[in-house]
């Protein structure tokens, strides 16, 4: 049940760190109830109200578990309404020495693991919860990446292609979910200051037009905009959040 009557509800994947943490903080500050999904159990390091009871421990790389989790999520929604789904979870495996995995040396099982988390889980959750999203005339935001549009020095091939696929999925979903009153958009972050930054990112930052890393809170602000009434006629777009890195 929501904490207050008529409170809006967000379902967020990949909530355990970085952009996910910042997104929970932003929506909670705006009065939303936030349901979080993560392969990790709820941590006391996550300082937001009602976090533990609104957390769903889920390994998105397991398609059967993801499908089964839809019923658990549905049971937690008051009045069968979901106002926003943010598909933020993403993994980018590295080689044993921490290097980039390219198309020649990425194991097939790794490709499948990455695509289940970064791509297929978004399909499963959005389609499984389409009635709840439609009831709220809600919004879906898929978190892609600048690596989906160009070869990145650190992001691996499986990660990059999964994010490119997610960008294409955003367009397809906007077309299919639009008649239900549901908007679907994406954001493509660039170099954001989180714990998963690779050594050498400082060299990329030197060439950015804004000459600095992005902050997780700045990404969260754009996600919130795409879920709020201010973007009520925005659908099927991907917003670059990268300090001009794409230009």
Helices and strands as residue ranges (DSSP letters): E 9-13, H 18-29, E 33-38, E 55-57, H 63-76, G 78-80, E 84-87, H 108-115, I 116-120, H 121-128, H 130-136, E 139-143, G 146-148, H 157-177, G 178-180, E 183-189, H 201-206, H 216-227, G 229-231, E 238-241
